[in-house]
């Protein structure tokens, strides 16, 4: 996942102030989501403490602009490619994203199992781990309902046993068989071929952070970030 530090580098490289504003992080999303969101609105993107955390609250257009900038940056570097080749960065399609998330095993989650915890009982992703203490069965309808949860309430004040209140650093949690991290949970990731994001987020329950999980994405969101894919192509 692209981090705040990486996205800040992109914004700082822009000379045009109009473009900086156009691709800026929409910090007001924190204020709209939480009564106590002012500190996060002020510091989550800009403060060094959160440099390794995933960037979010940006538009798809902004993520695409970052990919174009990264393509140009790699083109200016000597990375050992043949003279007629280059790497083009873009957002992944859903098929590409799911294939990357699966790794070498076809399983619901990128770590290759159908379980959210390891054998020591530790969660393997950053998500909204709603416990049984928050689930109520409505005797009239027979439906199960969530009656309270720190990460779905307005305060979001409880640290879960993954030690993340909101998002976690992009390099937290073990890499899967392809060496990728945070494919499930943390921030859902934008797709090139739809107005959706894949893999669920820190606000999603466990079922909704599967490799196949999708959430709608049309504007900047507290739940959505992105991860570029690099394609080796011939220079045009």
N, C-alpha and C positions, 0 to 999 in steps of 0.2 A: 504494500500500500504506500502511496506517495505521502511523505511526512510533511508536517508544517514547515520544517527547515528547508526542504527541497522546494516546496511551493513558494516560500518567501524568496528564495534565490531567483526563481522565475520572475516573480513580480518586481524584484529589485533590478532585474536586467532590462526592464521595459523603460524606454525613454519617454514614450508618449504617456502623459498623465491621464489622458482619456482612456487609454487601454488599461492602465493600472486600476482605474476606477471600475472599468467594465468587467475585469477579471478578478476583482477583489473578493475577499471572504465576507459573507453576509452575517456579520456578528449578531445582528438583531434577532436571529433565530433563537439564540439562547434566552433572550428576554421574553420572547413570545412563549417559550416552552416552560420556563421556570420562574417563579417569583423571585428566587434568589440567584438569578442568572447573570447579574451584573459582573461579578468577578470573572466568570468564564467568557462573557462577551468581550471583556477588556483584555484578558490575558491568554485565553486558550490558543489563539493563533500566533500572537506576537511575542509571548514571553519564552525565554530560553528553556524554562522548565518543561514546556510542552513541545520542544523542538522535534523530538522523536515520535510524537503522537501523530495519528493520521489527520491530514487535512480533510475538512468537510465543510459544509455550508457554501459550496461553490456550484456554479451551473455546469451543465454539460459542455457548453461553449467554452468555458474557462478550462475544463479538463482537456478538451481538444486543442486549445491554444498551447497548453503546457506540452502536449505531445509533439506539436509542431516545433516548439522551441527546443525540445530535447532532441528531435531529429537533426535540427541545424547544429546543435551543440556537438553531437557525435560526429557530424560531417566535418567539423573543424578539428577533430582530434585524430591522432595517429593511433589507431587501435588494431593495426595489423591486417586490415582488409585489403583484398585485391583492388587495384585502381578503379575497376569498373563496377564495384559493389558498394552498397551503402546500407545502413540500417534505418528503417522508417518506423517510427513509433506511432501508435494509435490506441484507441480503446479496443478491447477484445469483443468479438461477437459472443453471443451466448454459448454457442457450440464450442468455441475456443476456450472460454472461461471454464465451462464445466469439465472439459477435457483436462485442463490444467489443474483444476481442483481435485479431480479423481486421482491424479498421480498414477501409480502402478496398480492400484486396487479399485475395483468398482464397489464402492460402499457409500452409505448416506453422507458420511463426513470425510474430510480430506485426510484424516489420520488413519483411514482404512478400516474403521469399525462402525457399528451402529450405535455405539455408546458415547455419551457425553463426558464420561469420566474415565481415568485410567485405573489400573488395578489398585492404586493407592487411594482412590476416591477423589482425586484432584480433577477439577474441570479442565478440559482440553481446549477451551475457547472462551472468549469474553462475550457473554450474552446475559440476558435477563433470566437467571435461574430461579424461576418461581417455584417455591416449595409447597408442599401439601398444606402447610399452615395458612396459605393464602387462597386455597381453593375451597369453594362452597358448592354444595349441590342444592339447587333450587327444587324444593319438594313439590312445587306446583307444576313446574315445567319439566322436571327431570334433567335439566341441563346443568352442567358445571359452570361456575362463575368465579372470576377472580375478584376477591373482596378487598384486597389491599396488596400492594407490592411497592417497595421503595423505588424501583426504577421505572414504574409507570405512574407514580404519584407526582405531585407538583414539586416536591422537595428533593427527591432522589438523594437521600442522605445516608444510605447504608452501604458499606463496602462489602461486597460478596467475598466468597473465599478465593476468588481469582485476584483479589486485591485491587480491582479496578472499580472506581465509582462510575465513571463514564467510559470513555475509550481507554485502551491500553497502548503502550508503544508498539510501533509497527513490527519490531523484531521480537516481541514477547511471544511465548509459546513455541513449541518445537516445530521445526520445519518438517514437511512431509517428504515423500520419496523423491519429488522433483526439486526439493530445496526451497519450496515456497512456504511463507508463513501467513497466518491470519486470513486464510481463505474462507473460513467460517466465522461469523460474528465480527465483533469490533466495529467496522463500518461495512455496510453493503457497498458493492462496487459497480460503477456505471458500466453499461454495455453499449456497444456501438450501434447495434441493430434494433434497438427498441427503447421506449421510454420506461425502462425498468433497471433495477440494480440487483445484483446477485449475491447470495451467500448470507443474507441477514446481517443484523447489527447488534450493538451493545444493548439495544432496547428490545430485541426480538427474543421470544421464548425458544427453547431448544429445538423444537420441530422446525422452526422457521429460519434456522441457520444451516440447513442441509445444503449440499452441493447443488441441488436442483431448485432451491428456494429463490423466489423473486419477490421484490416489492416494487410498487409503482414509483417512478421518479420523473418529475417534470420540472422541478425547481430546486433551488438550494435547500438542503436538508441536514438536520443534525445526525441523520443515520447513514448518510451516503458519502463515500469518498471514491477513489479510483485507483486503478493499477494499469499502467501502460503495458502493451505487448510490443516487442520489437521484432520486425520482419526484415530478414536479409533479402535485399532485392538488387537488381541491376540498376545502375544509374541511367536516367533517361536523357 
